């Protein structure tokens, strides 16, 4: 039997862990390119706390949920549209009675559209307004261990595995479509401002089957009928946000110290005594009427920490 045995309940352990697990903001950024589209994300999140903890036999426990708070979510879009050559065509055709021959009064001279390396963008879309609708579920398995550092014995928690489910986006009540539509309309307007008058560009796009620049950008994005589903697919499949978040969180909570045990371990508290009440002081005698007797201490030997049902047991011997 060990000289000293300390017990910590599952509820108390969970309370302590919730004090140490929160992290600062963890930023990340990634960009992928495919089919004429550069799709990027700048984000940041933090671990706000922990959910239910279930002790397992031995030195491990299961954390049912890490509470995640999003601090930033920004999309970056760039459009590299294949160059299209549009031939000459008549914009305004009028045949006056006294004229003969060509009746075209206003002709589009033709030319090339979308010839730059990055035709439109990069444009940023701040999605912080939909952060409350982003669902991020994280769980994991952790282990404990006792480590001697200096004059303390530390109970530490180590990450074994972190599981991040694919993120989901709940109904944003129209916020996400509005943000995306506004950003694309602004990008289209910026593009048109740097090119021929808008109605000429729209006329040229009409030949290609797109009524406006905005419609062309929406076609490149391939959003479909559900914007939430589109963004979720882009983040989970194209960006691989699960792996990014798993790496960030695992690194941030790789090792946490739950609490410290003094080593040497105090057997009794220090006490103040009146010198006159006690004799036998070695020379020199105490110069004051009161003195302090230091607490008796003993080195910790053979420490061990184990879970048993719903209790953490810490046991060790004393080197007396």
N, C-alpha and C positions, 0 to 999 in steps of 0.2 A: 504494500500500500504506500502511496506517495505521501510525503510529508505535508504538502499543500495541495488542495484541490479547489479550483475556482469554477463556478458554473455561470453560464450566460444563456438566458432564454432566447428562443427564436425571435420573439417580438423585440427584445432589447437589442439583439444583434442587428435586426432590420433597421431599428431607429439609428443606431450608430453608423451603419453603412450608408444611410441616407444623408448623413452629415459629411461623409468623406468622398462620396462618388461624384457629386456635381463637378463639372469641368468648365473651363473658360470656353469661349466661342472657338469652334474648330472650322476654319475656312477650307474650301476646296474649289478646284476649277478644272474643267475638262472640255475639250472640243473634239468633235468628230466631223468628218466630211464624207458625203455620199451623194450621188446623183444631182450634182449642181447645187448642193446645199451644205453650208457649214453651220453646224448646230452645236452651240456651246452653253455651258452652265457655270455660273459663279454662285456658290452657295456657302452657307455657314450655319452650323447648328451647335448645340451644347447638350450635355447630359444634365438633366435637371434633378433627377432623383431615381429611386428604385421602387419597383412594385413588390409583389409578394416574393419572399425567400423561403425555399423549402430545403431543410437540412437533409443530406444524404448520409448513409453510413460511411464512416471513415473521415476523410479530410476535404470533402467537396460539398458544394451546395448548388442548387439550381435557382437562378434568378428569372422569375417568370416574365418580368418586363422592366426594361430601362425606359424611363420617361425622357423623351427627346423633345427639345424645344428648338424650333427653327428661328434663326436670326436673319437670314437673307436668302432670297431665291431670285436670281436674275437670269433670263435667257439672252443668248447672243445669237443672232441670225445673220448669215451672209449668203447672198444669192449669186452664183456663178452660172448665169443662163447661157446656153450655147448661142453663139453668134448667129443671127438670122439676117439674110440679105433680102431686102424688100425692093422690088423693082418699081419703076416709075408708074404712077397711076393718076388718073384725073380726079381731083377733089370736087371741082365745080365745072359742070358742063352746061353751056347755054348756047343755043343756036339762034342768032339774031337774023331777022328777015333779009337784011342786006349783006349778010356775010355768007361766005362759002368756004368749004374746006373744014379744017379742024375746029370743032366747037368747044374745046377744053379751054376754060378761062383760068383755071387754077390747078396746077399740076404738082403732085408730090414728086420731088426729084429722085426718090429712091435712096438707098443707102443701107448701111449695116446697123442693126440694133444689137445691143448687149455684146460688145466686143472686148470689154475690159476683163482683167483677171478676176476682179470681184465687182460685178456690175452694180449691185445694190447691197449696202451694208459696209462694215458690220453695224447692225442696229441692236440696241439693248432694250429688253422688255422687263421692267421691274414687276415681279410677281409677288412682292411682299404682301399685297392685299389678299392673296389666296392662301397664305401660310396657315391660317387656322383650319383650312380644309385638307391639308396634307397629312395623311396618316402614315406614321412610321413605327413599325412594331419591331422591337429588338429584345432578344432574350439571350441567356448565356449560362454557361457552367463555369464555376470558379472553385479554387481550392485555397486552403489556408495553410500557413506554416509559421513556426516560431523561429525568429532570427535574432541572434545576439549582436547588438551594435553598441559599442562603447559600454556605458553603464546602464543599458536598458535591454530588456528582452521584448522584442516587438512581435505582435501578432499581425501577420501580413495576409492580404488577400491577393491571389494571383489569377489572372485571366487564363482559362483553359480554352474556351471557344465562345465566339460571339455569333449569334444567328440573326441576320437581318432579313425580314420578309420584303418582297417587292412592295415599294411604296404605292399607295393609292391616293386618289384625289376625289374627295366627296363633291357633291353638287355645290358649285360656287355661286349659285343663284345669278348667273349671267356675268359675273365679274371677269372670269377668264376669257370668254369670247370677246367681251368689250375691250379688254386690255390688248388682246392680240389684233383685233380689227383696227383699233386706233393706231397701233404701232406700224402695221402694214400700210395703212392709208398715209401716214406721215412719211414712210419710206418711199412710197410710190410718188408722192408729191415732190419729195426731194429729188428723185430721179428725173421726173418730168421737167422740173425747173432747170436742170442742167442740159436738157435736150430740146428738140423742136417744140413748138407750142403744143399744149396738151391734146388738142383735138387732132393734130396730125399724128401724134404717137398713137392715140386711141384708134385712129383710122387704120394705121398700119397694123396694129394688133388685131383689129377686126378681121383683117385678111387672114391672120394666123388662127383665128377662132376665139380670141380673148377680147371681151368688150372693154376691159380696163387693165392698167398695170397691176392694180390690187388683185384682180381676179387671176392674173398670171402668177403672182406670188403665192396666192392661196393654192393654185394648182401645183406649184413646185413643192409646197409644204405637204400636200396630200393629206389634209386634215380629215376629210370625210364629214360625217354628220355629228360626231361627238368630240368636242375639243378636249374634254377631260380625259377621254380614252386615248386620244392622240398624244397628249403631253405625257401621260403615264407610260405609254409604250416607248416614247422617245427616251424618257429618263431611265426606265428599267432596262430596255433592250439595247438601245444605241449608246447611251452614256455608261451603262453598267453601274448605276448609282448604288446598288446593293453592295458591291465589292468596295466601292469608295467609302461608304459609310462604315462598313465592317472594319476596314483598315484604320480609319480615323478613330473610331470608338475604342477598338482593341488597344491601340497605342496609348490613348488617353487614360485608360483604366487598367493598363497592363499590371500595375502593382500599386496597392493602396495599403497604408498602415491603419489598422483598426484601433489599436491602443498599445500603450507601453506599460511594461511591468519593470519596476526598478530592480536592478541586479548590481550589487547585493540587495537581497530582499529584506525589508524592515520587519523585525519580529515584534517590536513594541515601538510606540512613539517616543520621541525625545521628551524629557520632562525637565521643568525648572524646580530646583530644590533650594531650601534655606541651608546655608553652610553650617549654621549653628546646630541644626538638628542632626547632622551627620558628622562622623569623625573619620579618621583614617585617610585624609587627603595627603597625597605625597607632596613633598616640598617641591616648588614653593606653594604655600597655602593659597587658596583663592583670595584675591584682594578685595572682593566685593561680597556683600552679605548673601547674594544669590548666585547660583551657577547653573549651567545646563548639562544634564547628562545625555550624551548622544544616544540615539536609538541603536539597540543591538541589531546587527545585520548578519546575514549569511549568504554565501554565493548560491546561485541557482544551479542545480545539477539535474541532468536528464529531463529536460522539459518535453512535454508532449501535449498536442491539442487534437481533439477528436470530437466529431459529432456523434450523438447518440439520441435517436428519436428527435425530439424537439429541443434539445439542450446541447450547448457547446461546453465541453469539459476541458479545462486546462490544468494539467497536473505537473508537479515537479518536486524533486527532493532538495534538501538544504545541505550544503557542505559545512556542517558544524564541526 
